[in-house]
């Protein structure tokens, strides 16, 4: 009995390569240890051998034919989804077993984009491409057990038959991601069946062919009793019933929503006291009460707000100071924020752990940063008013682990050297800061703690000599990313020096291993452990790539 053509047809366009198959990880029990990986390879080898034997012996009975159906299903569970589909053609018995959904019972998550052929050449030809046969073939096999479905946010055009198939087969969905796709469908039938069980729902920047289909979504808000998280970023459909969402909702992303009246937003905030995450960046509509409603959320921990182009007198930011549960605050492009209101906010947010302030042009005084005694992550961008004198007092708290400064032209080595000395910086990013020189890199090279990411992108006073000094870092093998892009002063010598430093550490590790010193032994590096160095618009040439590729990945 021949296998259905659906999935094989799609994969012919995309190619059934092992690399593309391995990119899909639908199983929740993916092996993590080397022994598990070995067993997985062994199972795959056995399956391949059986396929060859079956073809060679013209279906003579083999040992695997005597295995019980449950045993075969357990073996099939070890294989990738696509490999299971391939094995359907081995024999009639395997075909019957693999047609049963029990053979896919361990698949809880599906990213449909991994099955669909859509590259840059076919992106603009989606009117002539039908994804429905492939999607139906996938969900017919494993839909009963799937808890999460996504389309990979690749702007695929999804038709009505696809939505209908998901509604028919995937009745246990708790997470549905329809973000960044083009919906030529009415999803009412799907929400009708799974709405009551949904816990996570995303319509991030979703585009609708028929706007009326999008407007129907809000009719199902009241049914979503278990919903914990919803993403409606740049929603183009009506949201007049937003306040009908379940009071148990904990997280909402509603930045840039086009059809959200201010009174509806305020009503929503008043009726959802359990919110812990709120993203309104950009805020499309506000009135003088919106920030007061936000400050009244008793459990709010993370707030992203921005693009408020109003004067401080019209929309004062001070009410945010009363929301003392906030741990993560992100404010961007907000002309209503001033140095005085920032001081009042930071004095009130005693539990603040992460602070981001970007392009707030009316903030001239950052001395209030010294109030952030619990802060472990700071990011300030496009602020020419931030100075060393305002940053140095923050280092005295010894709590900062992540520092990002972008186009802060008044920052010099003085404050950064103090930060490096007094804090344990796992991540440091200094972007287009003209006052930063090689002295900062010399200091980073001498620290005893591990640093994961370093960025000096666009810092024109940095040279190859400073970058090469990083080869002396005690924990250079823990460094995962180094961004030296947008700087023509840096050449091949810097990369080769870092490679030599990594090579030396590797040799020391091998010697420690030989001497039985497990404490200083460095684990073998895999392809994902390579140090990635970004060299876009530098004087580094890709000719050295072959010399350093064993330890370094050069990238633009």
N, C-alpha and C positions, 0 to 999 in steps of 0.2 A: 504494500500500500504506500504510495508516494507521500512524502512530507509536503505540507502546504508551502506555497511559493513565497508567502509574504516576507518573512524575515530574511530568507536567502536572497530574495530580489534586492532588498535594501542593502544588504551587506555586500552584494556584488558591486554596487556602486561605491561603497566605502572601503571594501576589501576586508576579508576575514583575517587580518594580520593578528599575530599574537599580541602585539603592542596595543592595538585598539581594543582587543578583547579584554586585556588586563586593566584597561582604564576604567572599566565598569566594576564597581564593587557593591553589588546589590545585597550581598549576604551580610548579616549582622555578626556572623561568626567567622570573619576572615582570619586565617591563621596569622599570628604575629611572631612566633618564635621560629628559629631556624629549623627546628625539628618538624614544626607544623608545615613549613614551606616544603621540606623534604618529602613529607608524607603526601602533600598535595601533588608534587611532581611525580611521585611514585604512582599515585592513582591515575594521573593523566597518562603516564607511560603505559600502565596496565590497560587502560581504555583504548589507547592507540594500538597496542598489541592485539587486543581482542578484535578490533576492527579489521586489522590485517589478516588475522587468523580466520575470521568469518568469511572474508572475501576469498581467501586461498582455498579453504576446504569446502566451499559451496554449501555452507550451513550444516556441516557435520556437527554433531553435538559436542560441546566442549564443557569444561568444568564450570565456566561462568553461566552456562545455560541452566545448570542445576541449582543456581542460587535462588533463594526465595525472593519474591518481589520486594519485600521490605529491605532485604540486604542490598539489592540493586539500587533502590531509592537512596539508601544511606551513602552508597558510593557516588551516585550522581550528585548528591548534595555537596560533595567536595569540589565539583567542577564549576567553571564559569557558566553563566547562563547560555552564552553562545555555543560553548562546547556541548552542552546538553542538547541543544537544538540540532547540532551536527550529528550527534549519535542516534537521532531518530531514524536515520536511513540505514543503520547497521542491520537490523532485522525486524521482523514483525513484532516480536515480543517486546523489544526495547521501544519500538514506536508506541505500542499500547501503553507501556509504563510511563514513558515521557510525555504522553498526552494527558496523563492524570496530574491534577494540580498538586497532589502530594509530592511529586518529584521536585517541586519548586517551593516547598513549604518554608524553607529557610531564607527566602528572599523577602525582606521587609521593606526595602527601599528601591525605587526605580528612578533613574534619570533617563528619560526617553531620548534625550539628545544623543546618547551613546549608541542608539540603534538607528538614528535617522541620518540619511545622507544629505548634508547641507553644508557646502563650503562657499567660498567667496564667488565661485563661478556660477553656482546655482541659486545664490541668495535672491537675485532679482528675477528668478524664473519659477517662483513658488506657485504661481497660478497653474503651472503645468506639472507640478509634482504632487503626488498623493502620498501622504504619510499614513493614511488610515489603515491600509493592509498590514503594515509593520506594527503599528501600535496595537491593533486588534489581536494580532498574533502573539504579542508579548503579554497583554493583560489577560487573554484567554488562558494562557498557561499558568500564570502566577498571581493573577489579580486578587484571588480570594485571601491571600496571606499578606498582601502589600499594605503597609501602613503609611508610606510616604511616596508621593509622585511629584516629579519635577520635569520641566522641559529644558533645563539647562540654561535658561535666560539667554537664548541665542536668536531671538526674534524669529522663531519658526512660525509659520502660518498654520494655525490649528483649526480644523474644520469641524462641523457638527458631528459626523460619524465618529470622530475620535472622542469627543466629549461623551457621546452616547455609549461608546464601548467602555469607557472608564466607569460611567455610571452603572452599567450592567454588571461588570465583573469585579470592580474594586469597591466593595461595599463596606470595608472595614477601615477606610482611610481616616487617619487622624491628622495628617499633614498634607496640604495641597499647595504647591507652588506653581502659579500661573503667571509669574513675573516675567517681564520683558519678552512677551510673545505677542503675536497678532491673532486675535480671536475673531474668527469668522463663524461664530457660533453663539448660541444661547445656552449659558451654563446653568440655567434654572433647574433642568432635570437632574443635574449632578448635585447641586446644592440641596435639592429636595431630598435626596437619598442619604447624603453624608453630612449635611449641615449640623445635625444634633451631635455628631461624634467629633467634629473638627476641633482640634486644639491649636493648630497653627495654620494660618491662611495668608497667602501672599498674592496680591494683584499689583505688584510694584511696576509702575510705568507701563502697565498693560494697555495695548492699543486694541480698539474695537472697530471692526468694519461697519457694524450697525450700532450706532450710539444707543439706540433704544434697548439693545440686548444688555449693554452695560448698566443702564439705569435700573434694571430688574434686580441687580445684586443686592441692593439695600433692603429689598423685601424679605430677605432671608436672614438678616442680622438678628432678628428676635429668636430665631430657631437655634442659633449657635450658642447653646447654653454652656458648653465646655470650653469655649474659645479662650485661650490664654494669650495668644500673640497674633496680631494682624498687621500686615504691611500694605498700606494704601498710598504709597508715595506717588505723587503726581497723578492721582486718580482723576480721570476725566469724566466720570459718571456722577450722578447725583448722590449726595450724602446727607440728605435732609433727615434720614432716620438713623444717623450715626449714634445718637444717644440710646438707641434700642439694643445696642450690643450688650452682651452679658456683663453684669457688674463684676464678675470674677476676672475680667480682662486685666492682664498685668503689663502688656507691652503693646504699644501702637506706634507705627511710623506713618505719619500723615503729612509729611513735608510736601509743599507745592500742590496740594489738592485744589483743583480749580473751582469746584462747586460746593464749597463749604461755608455757609453763612456764619458770621461771628457768634450769633446767638445760639446756633446749633453746637458750635465748638464749646462754648461756655457751659451749655446744658450737659454736654457729654462729660466735661471735666468734673462737673458737680455730682454726676451720677456714677462715677467710677473711682471710688476712693482706694481701690486696690492697685492702681497703676504704679508700677515700679520703673518703667521706661517710657519716656515720651520724646518723640522726635518731631520737631516743627521747624525744619531748616531747609527751605525757606518757609516762613509764616506768610500765608497768602492773605489772611484776614485777621485783624485783631481790633479790639476796642479797649477802652480804659479799664475794663474789668478782667480781661483775659489773664493777665499775669497774676492777679489776685486769686483767681480760681486755680491756677497752677500752683501757687504757693500754699494753697489749702489742701493739696494732696498729701495725706499723712504718711504714705509709704514710698513716695517717689525717691528713687536712688540715682537715676540717670536722666539728664535733660539736655537735649540738643535743640537750640533755638537760634534763629538768625534771619538775616536779610530784613531787618526792621528799619525801614528808612523813615523814621519819625524823630522829632526832636525830643529831648529828655523831658521837657515840660509837658508835652502832649502824651507821651507814654513812658512814665518813670519806671525804671527797672528795679528800684529798691524793694518791691514786694517779694522778690525771689529770696531775699535774706531770711524770710520767715520759714522757708522750706528747709529746715536744718537736717533733714534726712538725706539730702542729695550728696552722693559720693563722686559722681561724674558729671561735670558741667562743661558744655561746649557752646560757646557764643561766637557767632560769625557774622561779619558785615552788619553790625548793629550800631547805627548812629545814635541810638537812644542811650547807649552805655557810655558813661563818663568815668573819670577817675574817682569822683566822689561816690557814685553809685556802686562802682566796683569794690571800693573799700567797705561799704556797708554790707554788700553781698558776702564778701569773703570773711568778714567778722562774724556773720550769722551762720555760715556753712562750716560748722566746726568739725564735721565728719568728711570733708572734701578730700578725695584721694587723687582725682585726676581733673586737670583744668586745661582747657583749650580756649584761647582767645585769638581770633584771626580777623584782620582787616577791620578793627573797630577804631575808626579814625578819630573819635572824640575822646579817647582815653590818652591823657597826657601824663598821668602819674601811675606808676606801677609799684610804688613803695608798699602798697597793701599786700603784696605777695608774701611779706614776712609773717602775715597772720595765718598762713596755711601750714600749720604745724604737722599735719598728717599727710601732706601731699607727697605722692610717690611718682607722679607723672605730670610733666608740664610741657605744654606746646603753645608757643606764641609766634604768630606769623604776620608779616607785613605791618610791622610796628616800628617806625623809626624813633619812637620816643622811649623805648625800653633801654635802660642804661645799666652799666656794671653795678653802680651803687644800689640799684633797686633789686638786682638779682642775687648779689652776694649774701645778704641776710638770710635768704631762703636756705642756703647751704648749711647754716648753723643748726638746722633741725636734723640733719643727717638722715633724711628719709627718702630723698629723691633717687629713683632708679631709672627713669626715662626722661630725657631732655631733648626737645626739638625747638630750634630757633630758625625761623625762615625770614630772610630779608630784615633782620634786625641790625641796622647799620651802625648803631652806637655801641654794640657789644664788642668787646675786645678780649684778648687773652686773659686779662686779670680775673674776670668773673668765671670764665670757663675753667681756668686752672684751679680756682677755689672749689668749684663744683666737683671736679675730678678728684681732688684731694680729700674733701670732706664727705662725699657721698659715694655710694656703690652704684655707678652708672652701668647698667646692663645694655642700655641703648642710648646712643648719643647721635644727634643729627643736627648739623650746622650747615644750613643751606643759604648760599649767597650772602654770607656775612663777611664783608670785606676786611673787618678788623681781626680776623682769625688767621694765625700764621702757623708755621711748622712747629712752634713751641708747644702747641696743644697736642700734636701727634707725638712729640717726644714724651710728654707727660703721660699720654695714654699707653705708650710703649713700656712705661715703667710701673704701671699699676699691678697689684698682686691679684686683684679679683678678675673674674671672667667677663668679657664684653661680647655680646652677640652681634650687634650691628653698629657700624660706624659710617657716618655720611659727612663728607665735606664738599658736597656738590656745589659747584659754582663759587667756592672760596678761592679767589684768584691769587691770594698770597701763599697758598699751599704749593709746595714743590715736590719733586720726586724724592728729594732727600728726606723730607718729613714722612712721606708715605713709606719709604723703604725702612724707616726706623721701626715701623710696626712689626717688622720681622723679629724684633727682640722681645715681643710680648710674651710673658710667662705662659699665658693661656691662649696663645694664638690659634690653637686647634679648636677652641670653642667659638671663634669668630665665624659667623655664618654669612654676613653680608658686609661689603665695603663699597661705598659709592664715592668715586672720585671723578665723576663725570663733569662735563662743562669746565674743563681746566686744561689748557694746552701746555701748562708747565710740567705735566706729568708724562713720563715716557716709559719705555720698556724696562729700564733699569729698576724702577720701583716694583714692578710686578715680579721680576726675576728675583729680587731680594726677598720679597714675601714668600715666594716659592721655596727659596733656599731655607728660610726660617721654618716653614712647614716641614720640609724634608728633614731638617735637623731634629725637630721634635719627634718625627716618626722614627728616626734612627735611635734616638734616646729611648723611645718607648720599646723598641725591639730589644735594646740592651737590658732595659729594666725587666722585660719579660723573661729574657734569658737568665737573669740573676734572681728571678723569683720575686721581684719587687712589684707586687700587684697594686700597691697604692698609687704608684706613678705610671702605671701602664696605661697607654692610650688605646682605646678600642679601634679596630680596623674601620677605615672610612668606606662608606658606600657612596653611590652617585648622589644621593640626597644630602650627604654630609659635606660635599665639596664647598669650599669657600667661593661664593659668588662675588665677583668684582665687576662693577658697572663702569665702563670706560667710554661711554658716548661723548664725543667731542673732546677727546684727550689726544695726546700724541702717542698713545699706546697703539701698537700695530698688532693685528691678528696673526702675524707671522710667528709670534712666540707662543701661540695657542697650543701647538703640538708639544712644546717643551714643558708646559705647566699643566696640561689637561688632567694629569693624574691626581692633582690636588686642588686645582683652581678651575672654576668655570667663568670664562670671560663673557660678558654680556653687554649689549647696548641698552 
